[in-house]
Amino acid sequence: MQIMSFQLEREVEYVECGIMTTDEPWQHLPRIFGLWVIALCTRGTMYMNIENVEYAIHAGDVFILPVKKLHYGTRLSPGGISYYWAHFSGPDLEPVLTDEQNDIAQIPPERSYLAYHVSLLDVNTVSMLFNQLYDNNYTQHYTPHLQRDLLRVLLYEISNQTLLRRARKFDQRFMQLLDYLRSNFTKPLPLMELAEQFDYNKHYLCRLFKARTGKTIVAYQTELRLCYACQLLNETNHPVKGVAVESGFESEKYFMRVFKKHMHITPTQFRNSHRIAIMDIKMDQ
């Protein structure tokens, strides 16, 4: 994982953002952008060639498309795809670490860092920041300064997770566990089965997971399910019961209780508030 450095406050400016989603088989066309692109995959798997390196980008992964350089999809995503994207202007990012260089302690702390591809440790925080950036982009209260600040907070968070991911690279087993959770969060994942699959003592795994992520495994899985449920509520007309099932919740009643506890509104209110915002945008145009 090559890590690139930049001075966030001076060098980065927000341009625009959006959501790409399709249920059809999809492959990224060959493109060269005049801006940087940062994106969070939220559904499916993308197969991309970036700077002559091929990446399999899964749900929960962040990726960057570099300015003025060719990138393209290498094969179809058969089940469709969905991802947040944001364009920003900035300088050529300076490579500071490659896979052969491991000492992140030598990186100046006053700068920020990005990689072309990173699997996040905390998908929920980055997903919520992307969603806020997207929602604020299409409201009547939009201001360039607000979007610039939101983008910078988003980049700070991704930078921090990129360095944490690099610092913990030696623990491949734990990274593989996180990847597995992010890819299978809609399925039942009994603790004993996880511990056996990744060769942990279940009690040690609970302590390790809480120490590394600040959350229990159940809380982590619930956050992933809620993020996916919010996406379904925003992007589909599926009934709430269907959203609950697709997101991995055991029942509609339990889903509604968990959603209200975390989001402070019901799933229907969440969906309606998003649609009201979109209608306001259309009426103002």
TAPESUL-V227820 format. One record per pair of residues at least 24 apart in sequence whose ideal C-beta (glycine too) atoms are under 10 Angstrom apart, sorted by the first residue. I is the first residue (numbers start at 0). GAP is how many residues later the second one is. D is the distance in Angstrom with one decimal. If there is no record, write none. Layout:
BEGIN
i:I gap:GAP d:D
i:I gap:GAP d:D
END
This chain:
BEGIN
i:0 gap:96 d:8.2
i:0 gap:97 d:8.3
i:0 gap:98 d:6.4
i:0 gap:114 d:5.0
i:0 gap:115 d:8.0
i:0 gap:116 d:7.2
i:0 gap:117 d:6.7
i:0 gap:118 d:9.6
i:0 gap:161 d:8.1
i:0 gap:164 d:7.6
i:0 gap:165 d:6.5
i:0 gap:168 d:7.8
i:1 gap:49 d:8.4
i:1 gap:51 d:8.6
i:1 gap:91 d:9.9
i:1 gap:93 d:5.6
i:1 gap:94 d:8.7
i:1 gap:95 d:6.9
i:1 gap:96 d:5.1
i:1 gap:97 d:7.1
i:1 gap:98 d:10.0
i:1 gap:99 d:9.4
i:1 gap:112 d:9.8
i:1 gap:113 d:6.3
i:1 gap:114 d:6.7
i:1 gap:115 d:9.4
i:2 gap:90 d:9.4
i:2 gap:91 d:10.0
i:2 gap:92 d:7.4
i:2 gap:93 d:5.8
i:2 gap:94 d:4.3
i:2 gap:95 d:8.0
i:2 gap:96 d:9.8
i:2 gap:98 d:8.9
i:2 gap:101 d:8.0
i:2 gap:104 d:7.9
i:2 gap:110 d:5.0
i:2 gap:111 d:7.3
i:2 gap:112 d:5.3
i:2 gap:113 d:9.4
i:2 gap:115 d:9.0
i:2 gap:156 d:9.3
i:2 gap:159 d:6.5
i:2 gap:160 d:7.7
i:2 gap:162 d:9.8
i:2 gap:163 d:6.4
i:3 gap:60 d:8.2
i:3 gap:62 d:8.9
i:3 gap:88 d:8.9
i:3 gap:89 d:3.6
i:3 gap:90 d:6.2
i:3 gap:91 d:5.5
i:3 gap:92 d:6.7
i:3 gap:93 d:8.7
i:3 gap:108 d:9.5
i:3 gap:109 d:6.7
i:3 gap:110 d:5.5
i:3 gap:111 d:7.0
i:3 gap:112 d:8.1
i:3 gap:158 d:9.5
i:4 gap:88 d:6.6
i:4 gap:89 d:5.1
i:4 gap:90 d:7.9
i:4 gap:91 d:4.5
i:4 gap:92 d:8.7
i:4 gap:102 d:7.3
i:4 gap:103 d:7.8
i:4 gap:106 d:4.9
i:4 gap:107 d:7.3
i:4 gap:108 d:5.6
i:4 gap:109 d:8.4
i:4 gap:154 d:9.4
i:5 gap:30 d:9.6
i:5 gap:84 d:6.2
i:5 gap:85 d:6.9
i:5 gap:86 d:9.1
i:5 gap:87 d:5.2
i:5 gap:88 d:7.4
i:5 gap:90 d:9.9
i:5 gap:105 d:6.6
i:5 gap:106 d:5.9
i:5 gap:107 d:7.8
i:5 gap:108 d:7.3
i:5 gap:149 d:8.6
i:5 gap:153 d:8.9
i:6 gap:83 d:9.5
i:6 gap:84 d:8.7
i:6 gap:101 d:9.8
i:6 gap:103 d:7.8
i:6 gap:104 d:5.8
i:6 gap:105 d:7.5
i:7 gap:82 d:8.9
i:7 gap:102 d:9.7
i:7 gap:103 d:7.7
i:7 gap:104 d:4.5
i:7 gap:105 d:9.7
i:7 gap:106 d:9.8
i:7 gap:143 d:9.2
i:7 gap:144 d:5.6
i:7 gap:145 d:9.9
i:7 gap:147 d:5.8
i:7 gap:148 d:6.8
i:7 gap:151 d:7.7
i:8 gap:101 d:9.6
i:8 gap:103 d:9.1
i:8 gap:143 d:7.3
i:9 gap:80 d:9.7
i:9 gap:81 d:9.3
i:10 gap:77 d:9.7
i:10 gap:78 d:8.7
i:10 gap:79 d:5.1
i:10 gap:80 d:5.3
i:10 gap:81 d:10.0
i:10 gap:82 d:8.9
i:10 gap:100 d:9.8
i:10 gap:101 d:9.4
i:11 gap:24 d:8.2
i:11 gap:76 d:5.5
i:11 gap:77 d:7.2
i:11 gap:78 d:4.6
i:11 gap:79 d:8.8
i:11 gap:81 d:10.0
i:11 gap:100 d:8.6
i:11 gap:136 d:8.2
i:11 gap:139 d:7.0
i:11 gap:140 d:6.6
i:11 gap:143 d:6.6
i:12 gap:74 d:10.0
i:12 gap:75 d:6.2
i:12 gap:76 d:4.8
i:12 gap:77 d:7.3
i:12 gap:131 d:8.7
i:12 gap:134 d:9.5
i:12 gap:135 d:6.3
i:12 gap:138 d:8.2
i:12 gap:139 d:9.6
i:13 gap:72 d:7.2
i:13 gap:73 d:8.0
i:13 gap:74 d:5.5
i:13 gap:75 d:8.3
i:13 gap:119 d:8.1
i:13 gap:123 d:9.0
i:13 gap:130 d:7.2
i:13 gap:131 d:9.4
i:13 gap:132 d:9.2
i:13 gap:133 d:4.5
i:13 gap:134 d:4.7
i:13 gap:135 d:8.6
i:13 gap:136 d:7.6
i:13 gap:137 d:4.2
i:13 gap:138 d:8.2
i:13 gap:140 d:9.5
i:13 gap:141 d:9.9
i:14 gap:71 d:7.9
i:14 gap:72 d:4.2
i:14 gap:73 d:5.7
i:14 gap:74 d:6.0
i:14 gap:129 d:9.8
i:14 gap:132 d:9.0
i:14 gap:133 d:9.9
i:14 gap:136 d:9.0
i:15 gap:69 d:9.0
i:15 gap:70 d:7.4
i:15 gap:71 d:5.1
i:15 gap:72 d:8.9
i:15 gap:117 d:10.0
i:15 gap:121 d:7.1
i:15 gap:131 d:8.8
i:16 gap:67 d:7.1
i:16 gap:68 d:6.4
i:16 gap:69 d:4.0
i:16 gap:70 d:7.0
i:16 gap:71 d:9.1
i:16 gap:113 d:7.6
i:16 gap:116 d:5.3
i:16 gap:117 d:5.5
i:16 gap:118 d:9.9
i:16 gap:119 d:9.2
i:16 gap:120 d:5.4
i:16 gap:121 d:9.4
i:16 gap:130 d:8.0
i:16 gap:133 d:9.3
i:16 gap:134 d:8.2
i:16 gap:137 d:9.6
i:17 gap:65 d:9.7
i:17 gap:66 d:7.7
i:17 gap:67 d:5.8
i:17 gap:68 d:8.1
i:17 gap:69 d:8.8
i:17 gap:115 d:9.9
i:17 gap:116 d:7.0
i:17 gap:119 d:7.9
i:17 gap:120 d:9.4
i:18 gap:63 d:7.0
i:18 gap:64 d:7.4
i:18 gap:65 d:5.7
i:18 gap:66 d:7.5
i:18 gap:111 d:8.7
i:18 gap:112 d:9.1
i:18 gap:115 d:6.3
i:18 gap:212 d:8.6
i:18 gap:215 d:8.2
i:18 gap:216 d:7.3
i:19 gap:26 d:9.8
i:19 gap:61 d:7.0
i:19 gap:62 d:6.9
i:19 gap:63 d:5.4
i:19 gap:64 d:8.1
i:19 gap:65 d:6.2
i:20 gap:59 d:7.6
i:20 gap:60 d:7.2
i:20 gap:61 d:4.0
i:20 gap:62 d:7.8
i:20 gap:63 d:9.7
i:20 gap:210 d:8.3
i:20 gap:213 d:9.5
i:20 gap:214 d:5.6
i:20 gap:215 d:9.2
i:21 gap:55 d:8.7
i:21 gap:57 d:10.0
i:21 gap:58 d:5.0
i:21 gap:59 d:6.1
i:21 gap:60 d:7.6
i:22 gap:56 d:7.8
i:22 gap:57 d:4.2
i:22 gap:58 d:9.0
i:22 gap:59 d:9.0
i:22 gap:212 d:9.9
i:22 gap:213 d:9.2
i:23 gap:52 d:9.5
i:23 gap:53 d:9.3
i:23 gap:54 d:9.5
i:23 gap:55 d:9.3
i:23 gap:56 d:5.8
i:23 gap:57 d:9.2
i:24 gap:50 d:9.8
i:24 gap:51 d:4.6
i:24 gap:52 d:6.6
i:24 gap:53 d:5.1
i:24 gap:54 d:7.7
i:24 gap:55 d:7.0
i:24 gap:56 d:9.1
i:25 gap:47 d:7.9
i:25 gap:50 d:6.7
i:25 gap:51 d:5.1
i:25 gap:52 d:8.9
i:25 gap:53 d:9.3
i:25 gap:54 d:6.2
i:25 gap:55 d:5.1
i:25 gap:56 d:9.8
i:26 gap:45 d:8.4
i:26 gap:46 d:3.9
i:26 gap:47 d:7.9
i:26 gap:48 d:6.4
i:26 gap:49 d:4.8
i:26 gap:50 d:6.9
i:26 gap:51 d:10.0
i:26 gap:54 d:9.2
i:27 gap:29 d:9.9
i:27 gap:37 d:9.0
i:27 gap:43 d:7.3
i:27 gap:44 d:6.0
i:27 gap:45 d:3.4
i:27 gap:46 d:8.7
i:27 gap:49 d:8.8
i:27 gap:53 d:8.8
i:28 gap:42 d:9.7
i:28 gap:43 d:6.7
i:28 gap:44 d:7.1
i:29 gap:40 d:6.3
i:29 gap:41 d:7.5
i:29 gap:42 d:3.9
i:29 gap:43 d:8.3
i:30 gap:34 d:7.6
i:30 gap:38 d:9.9
i:30 gap:39 d:7.5
i:30 gap:40 d:6.2
i:30 gap:41 d:7.0
i:30 gap:42 d:9.7
i:31 gap:33 d:9.4
i:31 gap:34 d:9.6
i:31 gap:35 d:8.8
i:31 gap:36 d:6.3
i:31 gap:37 d:6.6
i:31 gap:38 d:5.4
i:31 gap:39 d:7.8
i:31 gap:40 d:9.7
i:32 gap:32 d:6.2
i:32 gap:33 d:8.4
i:32 gap:34 d:6.3
i:32 gap:35 d:7.4
i:32 gap:36 d:8.5
i:32 gap:37 d:9.8
i:32 gap:38 d:8.2
i:32 gap:54 d:7.4
i:33 gap:33 d:6.6
i:33 gap:34 d:6.5
i:33 gap:53 d:9.1
i:33 gap:55 d:8.7
i:34 gap:30 d:9.0
i:34 gap:32 d:6.0
i:34 gap:33 d:9.1
i:34 gap:51 d:9.5
i:34 gap:52 d:4.3
i:34 gap:53 d:6.5
i:34 gap:54 d:5.7
i:34 gap:55 d:8.4
i:35 gap:28 d:6.7
i:35 gap:29 d:7.2
i:35 gap:30 d:6.8
i:35 gap:31 d:5.1
i:35 gap:32 d:9.7
i:35 gap:50 d:8.8
i:35 gap:51 d:7.0
i:35 gap:52 d:5.2
i:35 gap:53 d:7.1
i:35 gap:54 d:5.4
i:35 gap:55 d:9.5
i:35 gap:56 d:9.8
i:35 gap:57 d:8.0
i:35 gap:78 d:9.0
i:36 gap:26 d:8.5
i:36 gap:27 d:6.7
i:36 gap:28 d:3.9
i:36 gap:29 d:8.4
i:36 gap:30 d:8.4
i:36 gap:34 d:8.6
i:36 gap:48 d:5.8
i:36 gap:49 d:7.2
i:36 gap:50 d:5.7
i:36 gap:51 d:8.1
i:37 gap:24 d:6.7
i:37 gap:25 d:7.6
i:37 gap:26 d:5.3
i:37 gap:27 d:8.0
i:37 gap:46 d:8.9
i:37 gap:47 d:7.3
i:37 gap:48 d:5.4
i:37 gap:49 d:8.4
i:37 gap:50 d:7.0
i:37 gap:76 d:7.4
i:37 gap:92 d:9.1
i:37 gap:113 d:8.6
i:37 gap:116 d:7.8
i:37 gap:117 d:7.3
i:37 gap:120 d:7.2
i:38 gap:24 d:5.6
i:38 gap:25 d:7.7
i:38 gap:26 d:7.5
i:38 gap:44 d:4.9
i:38 gap:45 d:6.1
i:38 gap:46 d:4.2
i:38 gap:47 d:7.3
i:38 gap:48 d:9.9
i:38 gap:91 d:8.6
i:39 gap:42 d:9.7
i:39 gap:43 d:6.0
i:39 gap:44 d:4.7
i:39 gap:45 d:8.1
i:39 gap:46 d:9.1
i:39 gap:80 d:7.9
i:39 gap:83 d:7.9
i:39 gap:86 d:5.8
i:39 gap:87 d:6.3
i:39 gap:89 d:9.0
i:39 gap:90 d:5.3
i:39 gap:91 d:9.6
i:39 gap:114 d:9.2
i:39 gap:118 d:8.6
i:40 gap:36 d:9.6
i:40 gap:40 d:7.3
i:40 gap:41 d:7.6
i:40 gap:42 d:4.6
i:40 gap:43 d:8.5
i:40 gap:44 d:9.9
i:40 gap:76 d:9.9
i:40 gap:78 d:10.0
i:40 gap:79 d:10.0
i:40 gap:82 d:9.8
i:41 gap:39 d:8.9
i:41 gap:40 d:4.9
i:41 gap:41 d:5.9
i:41 gap:42 d:6.7
i:41 gap:81 d:8.6
i:41 gap:85 d:6.8
i:41 gap:88 d:8.6
i:41 gap:89 d:9.7
i:41 gap:185 d:7.4
i:41 gap:186 d:7.2
i:41 gap:188 d:9.8
i:41 gap:189 d:5.6
i:41 gap:193 d:9.5
i:42 gap:34 d:9.3
i:42 gap:36 d:8.2
i:42 gap:37 d:7.1
i:42 gap:38 d:6.4
i:42 gap:39 d:3.9
i:42 gap:40 d:7.8
i:42 gap:185 d:7.5
i:42 gap:188 d:7.2
i:42 gap:189 d:9.3
i:42 gap:192 d:9.4
i:43 gap:33 d:4.8
i:43 gap:34 d:8.5
i:43 gap:35 d:5.5
i:43 gap:36 d:5.6
i:43 gap:37 d:4.0
i:43 gap:38 d:6.5
i:43 gap:39 d:8.4
i:44 gap:30 d:9.9
i:44 gap:32 d:5.8
i:44 gap:33 d:8.8
i:44 gap:34 d:8.1
i:44 gap:36 d:7.7
i:44 gap:138 d:9.0
i:45 gap:27 d:6.8
i:45 gap:28 d:9.3
i:45 gap:29 d:9.6
i:45 gap:30 d:9.9
i:45 gap:31 d:5.7
i:45 gap:35 d:5.9
i:45 gap:37 d:7.3
i:46 gap:25 d:9.7
i:46 gap:26 d:5.9
i:46 gap:27 d:4.6
i:46 gap:28 d:4.7
i:46 gap:29 d:7.9
i:46 gap:30 d:7.0
i:47 gap:24 d:7.3
i:47 gap:25 d:5.9
i:47 gap:26 d:6.7
i:47 gap:27 d:9.8
i:47 gap:68 d:9.0
i:47 gap:69 d:8.1
i:48 gap:24 d:7.7
i:48 gap:25 d:5.3
i:49 gap:66 d:5.0
i:49 gap:67 d:7.2
i:50 gap:65 d:6.5
i:52 gap:63 d:7.2
i:52 gap:64 d:8.4
i:54 gap:61 d:7.1
i:54 gap:62 d:4.6
i:55 gap:61 d:8.9
i:56 gap:24 d:9.2
i:56 gap:26 d:8.3
i:56 gap:59 d:9.9
i:56 gap:60 d:6.3
i:56 gap:61 d:10.0
i:56 gap:62 d:9.1
i:57 gap:59 d:10.0
i:57 gap:61 d:7.3
i:57 gap:121 d:7.4
i:57 gap:124 d:7.0
i:57 gap:125 d:6.0
i:58 gap:24 d:8.8
i:58 gap:60 d:10.0
i:58 gap:64 d:8.1
i:58 gap:123 d:6.3
i:58 gap:124 d:6.9
i:58 gap:126 d:8.7
i:58 gap:165 d:8.8
i:58 gap:168 d:9.6
i:58 gap:169 d:8.2
i:59 gap:58 d:10.0
i:59 gap:59 d:6.3
i:59 gap:60 d:5.5
i:59 gap:61 d:9.5
i:59 gap:62 d:9.6
i:59 gap:63 d:4.4
i:59 gap:64 d:9.7
i:59 gap:66 d:8.8
i:59 gap:67 d:8.6
i:59 gap:118 d:8.5
i:59 gap:119 d:8.0
i:59 gap:121 d:9.0
i:59 gap:122 d:3.9
i:59 gap:123 d:7.7
i:59 gap:125 d:8.8
i:59 gap:164 d:7.6
i:59 gap:167 d:9.2
i:60 gap:56 d:6.3
i:60 gap:57 d:6.8
i:60 gap:58 d:5.2
i:60 gap:59 d:6.9
i:60 gap:62 d:8.9
i:60 gap:118 d:9.1
i:60 gap:121 d:8.4
i:61 gap:52 d:8.4
i:61 gap:53 d:8.2
i:61 gap:54 d:9.5
i:61 gap:55 d:7.4
i:61 gap:56 d:5.4
i:61 gap:57 d:8.2
i:61 gap:58 d:6.1
i:61 gap:61 d:9.2
i:61 gap:64 d:6.7
i:61 gap:68 d:9.4
i:61 gap:92 d:9.7
i:61 gap:95 d:9.8
i:61 gap:96 d:5.5
i:61 gap:99 d:8.1
i:61 gap:100 d:8.1
i:62 gap:51 d:9.9
i:62 gap:52 d:8.7
i:62 gap:53 d:6.3
i:62 gap:54 d:4.9
i:62 gap:55 d:7.9
i:63 gap:29 d:8.4
i:63 gap:50 d:5.8
i:63 gap:51 d:7.3
i:63 gap:52 d:5.1
i:63 gap:53 d:7.6
i:63 gap:54 d:9.0
i:63 gap:94 d:9.2
i:64 gap:51 d:8.3
i:65 gap:26 d:8.3
i:65 gap:27 d:7.6
i:65 gap:50 d:7.4
i:66 gap:24 d:8.8
i:66 gap:25 d:7.4
i:66 gap:26 d:8.9
i:67 gap:24 d:8.8
i:70 gap:45 d:9.3
i:81 gap:146 d:9.7
i:81 gap:149 d:6.7
i:81 gap:150 d:9.8
i:81 gap:153 d:7.2
i:82 gap:47 d:9.1
i:83 gap:42 d:8.9
i:83 gap:43 d:7.6
i:83 gap:45 d:9.3
i:83 gap:46 d:3.9
i:83 gap:47 d:7.4
i:83 gap:49 d:7.9
i:83 gap:50 d:6.4
i:83 gap:70 d:9.6
i:83 gap:147 d:9.4
i:84 gap:45 d:8.7
i:84 gap:49 d:9.4
i:85 gap:43 d:10.0
i:85 gap:44 d:7.3
i:85 gap:47 d:6.3
i:85 gap:48 d:8.5
i:85 gap:51 d:9.1
i:85 gap:61 d:9.1
i:85 gap:64 d:9.3
i:85 gap:65 d:6.3
i:85 gap:68 d:7.3
i:85 gap:69 d:9.2
i:86 gap:64 d:9.7
i:87 gap:59 d:9.8
i:87 gap:60 d:9.0
i:87 gap:63 d:6.0
i:87 gap:64 d:9.4
i:87 gap:66 d:9.7
i:87 gap:67 d:8.1
i:89 gap:24 d:9.8
i:89 gap:65 d:9.5
i:96 gap:66 d:9.6
i:96 gap:69 d:7.2
i:98 gap:67 d:9.9
i:98 gap:70 d:9.1
i:100 gap:65 d:10.0
i:101 gap:64 d:8.0
i:101 gap:65 d:9.3
i:101 gap:67 d:7.4
i:101 gap:68 d:8.5
i:103 gap:58 d:9.7
i:103 gap:59 d:5.8
i:103 gap:60 d:9.4
i:103 gap:62 d:5.5
i:103 gap:63 d:5.6
i:103 gap:65 d:9.4
i:104 gap:62 d:8.9
i:106 gap:56 d:7.3
i:106 gap:59 d:9.3
i:108 gap:54 d:9.7
i:110 gap:48 d:8.7
i:111 gap:40 d:8.8
i:111 gap:43 d:6.2
i:111 gap:44 d:6.3
i:111 gap:46 d:8.7
i:111 gap:47 d:4.0
i:111 gap:48 d:8.5
i:111 gap:50 d:9.0
i:111 gap:51 d:9.2
i:112 gap:42 d:9.6
i:112 gap:45 d:8.9
i:112 gap:46 d:4.9
i:112 gap:47 d:8.8
i:112 gap:49 d:5.5
i:112 gap:50 d:5.8
i:112 gap:53 d:8.5
i:113 gap:41 d:7.2
i:113 gap:44 d:6.5
i:113 gap:45 d:6.3
i:113 gap:48 d:6.2
i:114 gap:43 d:9.0
i:114 gap:44 d:9.5
i:114 gap:47 d:5.3
i:114 gap:48 d:9.6
i:114 gap:50 d:8.3
i:114 gap:51 d:8.1
i:116 gap:45 d:10.0
i:117 gap:40 d:7.4
i:117 gap:41 d:9.8
i:117 gap:43 d:6.9
i:117 gap:44 d:5.0
i:117 gap:45 d:9.8
i:117 gap:46 d:9.8
i:117 gap:47 d:5.6
i:117 gap:48 d:8.5
i:118 gap:42 d:9.2
i:118 gap:43 d:10.0
i:118 gap:46 d:6.8
i:118 gap:56 d:7.3
i:118 gap:57 d:9.9
i:118 gap:59 d:7.1
i:118 gap:60 d:5.8
i:118 gap:63 d:7.3
i:118 gap:64 d:9.9
i:119 gap:37 d:9.1
i:119 gap:38 d:7.7
i:119 gap:41 d:5.4
i:119 gap:42 d:8.8
i:119 gap:44 d:9.6
i:119 gap:45 d:7.8
i:119 gap:58 d:8.6
i:119 gap:62 d:7.9
i:120 gap:39 d:9.3
i:120 gap:40 d:5.2
i:120 gap:41 d:9.5
i:120 gap:43 d:5.8
i:120 gap:44 d:6.2
i:120 gap:47 d:8.1
i:120 gap:53 d:9.8
i:120 gap:54 d:8.8
i:120 gap:57 d:6.5
i:120 gap:61 d:9.8
i:120 gap:91 d:7.7
i:120 gap:92 d:6.5
i:120 gap:93 d:9.8
i:120 gap:99 d:9.8
i:121 gap:35 d:8.1
i:121 gap:38 d:9.3
i:121 gap:39 d:6.4
i:121 gap:42 d:9.0
i:121 gap:56 d:9.7
i:121 gap:91 d:6.8
i:121 gap:92 d:8.2
i:121 gap:93 d:8.3
i:121 gap:98 d:8.5
i:121 gap:101 d:8.3
i:122 gap:38 d:9.3
i:122 gap:55 d:9.4
i:122 gap:58 d:9.7
i:122 gap:59 d:6.3
i:122 gap:62 d:9.2
i:122 gap:97 d:9.0
i:122 gap:100 d:7.6
i:122 gap:101 d:6.2
i:122 gap:104 d:6.6
i:122 gap:105 d:9.8
i:123 gap:91 d:9.0
i:123 gap:95 d:9.7
i:123 gap:96 d:8.2
i:123 gap:98 d:9.4
i:123 gap:99 d:4.0
i:123 gap:100 d:6.9
i:123 gap:102 d:7.6
i:123 gap:103 d:5.6
i:123 gap:138 d:9.8
i:124 gap:28 d:9.9
i:124 gap:29 d:9.4
i:124 gap:32 d:5.8
i:124 gap:33 d:9.6
i:124 gap:35 d:9.7
i:124 gap:36 d:8.3
i:124 gap:98 d:8.9
i:124 gap:102 d:9.8
i:125 gap:28 d:7.0
i:125 gap:31 d:5.8
i:125 gap:32 d:6.2
i:125 gap:35 d:7.3
i:125 gap:101 d:9.5
i:126 gap:96 d:8.9
i:126 gap:97 d:8.9
i:126 gap:99 d:9.5
i:126 gap:100 d:4.6
i:126 gap:101 d:9.0
i:126 gap:103 d:8.1
i:126 gap:104 d:8.2
i:127 gap:26 d:9.7
i:127 gap:29 d:9.7
i:127 gap:95 d:9.5
i:127 gap:98 d:9.8
i:127 gap:99 d:7.5
i:127 gap:102 d:8.7
i:128 gap:24 d:6.2
i:128 gap:25 d:4.4
i:128 gap:26 d:9.4
i:128 gap:27 d:9.4
i:128 gap:28 d:6.2
i:128 gap:29 d:8.7
i:129 gap:24 d:6.6
i:129 gap:28 d:9.9
i:130 gap:96 d:8.5
i:130 gap:99 d:7.1
i:130 gap:100 d:8.5
i:130 gap:103 d:8.2
i:130 gap:143 d:9.7
i:133 gap:100 d:9.2
i:134 gap:99 d:9.3
i:134 gap:138 d:9.5
i:134 gap:139 d:7.6
i:134 gap:142 d:6.6
i:134 gap:143 d:9.7
i:135 gap:141 d:9.7
i:136 gap:144 d:9.5
i:137 gap:139 d:6.7
i:137 gap:140 d:7.0
i:137 gap:142 d:8.7
i:137 gap:143 d:4.8
i:137 gap:144 d:9.7
i:137 gap:146 d:9.7
i:138 gap:138 d:5.9
i:138 gap:139 d:9.7
i:138 gap:141 d:7.2
i:138 gap:142 d:7.2
i:138 gap:145 d:9.5
i:139 gap:137 d:8.9
i:139 gap:140 d:6.1
i:139 gap:141 d:7.6
i:139 gap:143 d:9.5
i:139 gap:144 d:5.9
i:141 gap:139 d:9.4
i:163 gap:48 d:9.0
i:167 gap:44 d:7.5
i:170 gap:37 d:9.2
i:170 gap:41 d:8.5
i:172 gap:25 d:5.8
i:172 gap:26 d:7.1
i:172 gap:27 d:7.9
i:173 gap:24 d:8.0
i:173 gap:26 d:8.9
i:173 gap:31 d:9.2
i:173 gap:34 d:7.0
i:173 gap:35 d:8.2
i:173 gap:38 d:6.6
i:173 gap:39 d:9.7
i:176 gap:28 d:8.1
i:176 gap:31 d:9.3
i:176 gap:32 d:8.0
i:176 gap:35 d:9.7
i:176 gap:40 d:9.1
i:177 gap:31 d:8.9
i:177 gap:34 d:8.5
i:177 gap:35 d:8.0
i:177 gap:42 d:8.5
i:180 gap:28 d:9.3
i:180 gap:32 d:10.0
i:180 gap:36 d:7.3
i:180 gap:39 d:6.5
i:180 gap:40 d:6.3
i:180 gap:43 d:7.3
i:181 gap:38 d:9.1
i:181 gap:39 d:9.4
i:181 gap:42 d:6.4
i:182 gap:41 d:9.9
i:183 gap:37 d:9.1
i:183 gap:40 d:9.6
i:183 gap:64 d:9.1
i:184 gap:35 d:8.4
i:184 gap:36 d:5.2
i:184 gap:37 d:8.8
i:184 gap:38 d:8.9
i:184 gap:39 d:3.9
i:184 gap:40 d:5.8
i:184 gap:42 d:9.1
i:184 gap:43 d:7.3
i:184 gap:62 d:8.5
i:184 gap:63 d:6.2
i:185 gap:35 d:9.1
i:185 gap:38 d:8.5
i:185 gap:39 d:6.8
i:185 gap:42 d:7.2
i:185 gap:59 d:8.9
i:185 gap:60 d:7.0
i:185 gap:61 d:6.2
i:185 gap:62 d:3.5
i:185 gap:63 d:8.9
i:186 gap:34 d:9.4
i:186 gap:61 d:6.6
i:187 gap:33 d:9.7
i:187 gap:60 d:8.0
i:187 gap:62 d:8.6
i:188 gap:28 d:7.5
i:188 gap:29 d:9.0
i:188 gap:32 d:6.4
i:188 gap:59 d:9.3
i:190 gap:25 d:9.7
i:190 gap:26 d:6.5
i:190 gap:27 d:8.5
i:218 gap:43 d:10.0
i:220 gap:27 d:7.8
i:221 gap:25 d:9.8
i:221 gap:26 d:9.1
i:221 gap:27 d:8.8
i:221 gap:36 d:6.4
i:221 gap:39 d:9.8
i:221 gap:40 d:7.8
i:222 gap:39 d:8.0
i:223 gap:24 d:8.4
i:224 gap:24 d:6.4
i:224 gap:30 d:8.4
i:224 gap:33 d:8.2
i:224 gap:34 d:9.6
i:225 gap:29 d:9.1
i:225 gap:32 d:7.1
i:225 gap:33 d:6.6
i:225 gap:35 d:9.8
i:225 gap:36 d:5.8
i:225 gap:37 d:7.3
i:225 gap:41 d:10.0
i:228 gap:26 d:7.1
i:228 gap:29 d:9.2
i:228 gap:30 d:6.8
i:228 gap:34 d:9.3
i:228 gap:38 d:7.1
i:228 gap:41 d:8.9
i:229 gap:29 d:8.7
i:229 gap:32 d:10.0
i:229 gap:33 d:7.7
i:229 gap:37 d:8.7
i:229 gap:40 d:6.8
i:229 gap:41 d:9.2
i:229 gap:44 d:8.9
i:231 gap:35 d:9.4
i:231 gap:39 d:9.3
i:232 gap:26 d:9.1
i:232 gap:34 d:5.8
i:232 gap:35 d:8.5
i:232 gap:36 d:10.0
i:232 gap:37 d:5.6
i:232 gap:38 d:4.4
i:232 gap:39 d:9.5
i:232 gap:41 d:7.3
i:232 gap:42 d:9.7
i:233 gap:36 d:8.3
i:233 gap:37 d:7.2
i:233 gap:40 d:5.2
i:233 gap:41 d:8.7
i:233 gap:44 d:9.4
i:234 gap:39 d:9.4
i:235 gap:35 d:9.5
i:236 gap:34 d:9.1
i:237 gap:33 d:9.9
i:238 gap:28 d:9.9
i:238 gap:29 d:9.9
i:239 gap:26 d:8.4
i:239 gap:27 d:4.9
i:239 gap:28 d:6.3
i:239 gap:30 d:9.9
i:239 gap:31 d:8.2
i:240 gap:26 d:9.9
i:242 gap:24 d:6.6
i:242 gap:28 d:8.9
END
